[in-house]
């Protein structure tokens, strides 16, 4: 018994010191926490979604999910082949080019009306605080901080490790002019060396005039947050960008809910909606959309084109690695908008609605 107690104490102490590292971020406090407390959806020290959002769908249990995770058969969750990619020089775009370049999962670069934007960059090759535990698929991590030009606006949807990557953010510090993030997330950035002047934190439906003719709105999503044991002490967010007649929706992570229709009615139609489609399961569909729900969300937003992301780089669910793209493509025939499905690194022309894309994932193992 003494040995068991000693082992438990040692594990607790080791965990405490490990989680004291900077990569876990810093909880909000002081004036930041006071501002958070004024939010209508911040209650008892945590943020809440507009509607009840269970961790697990009714009918599923944590024990059942864990059993399936350990003992279930999950074929083709990672590709045997290398993910195809295109080498694009992001620093060579002319100022008048309006483009998007995807880096896999939910990371991408945008140049729109002369402004350079980076969203949820994860270039470390790992989507977990535990080294080498959630590695990028072969071929899916070919871009890094050194490939990025100076960034006008870094958008962060929430503080999970597959969207807010400590190594990347620290290395990007001197390349970033402004950071857009939900309430509380700025505490991580200040710990990691960013100044208060660099950080713009917002609540849902806050509006920010970024530059002349360039406006951003913080908008809701249905998800959760947290980099340690405590959940939801920072705000998760989607964004609307309006840039001289062009409207872009940056979805982040979200389960399907009424907020998509609300955003579509308030800000739509959108020239492009970027929506989560991957790492899903019926057991947690309140916080991650299934492919059919991704398409419904695009319709609710009144999107002219939909770019499905959150796939093709990390294994965070049990579905075949290529199922998100194959399913959303199969189901999209019932909707009146085309899908944007580029290879990693392929240039998407934002204002060219006739551009088409290969089903690059087909035939891969």
Order of alpha helices (4+ residues) and beta strands (2+ residues): alpha-alpha-beta-beta-alpha-beta-beta-beta-beta-alpha-beta-alpha-beta-beta-beta-beta-beta-alpha-beta-alpha-beta-alpha-beta-beta
